[in-house]
Amino acid sequence: MTAASAARELGYTHSGYIARLCRLEKIPGAYQDGGTWFIPAAWVQTKKDQDAAAGIVRGLKPGGHITTGAGLNRKRPEYKSTGRPRGRPKKSEK
């Protein structure tokens, strides 16, 4: 299984994290052929089981940013209207 397919299977948005784990030798049995990392399917299943046991869920928001960390509960600031248009003023016509 490639790093990209493993990332999709685990719910990550990019395969870079999985590739980094491979480079740091955190995934036993992973090897690189050319520029592609290959990961054992057994490791992916074990990781899915560990995530499920820990209550980690990724990929639930379709089309949105996927997060499991502190950003999940972050509230966006509310902008108060001043009545003026935002941005740069337009050039006056002569």
Protein Blocks (a to p, Z undefined) as FASTA:
>chain_A
ZZklmmmmnopabfklmmmmmmnopaghiacehjaccddfklmmmmmmmmmmnopaehka
ghiacdfblmlmpccdddddehiaedjdddddZZ
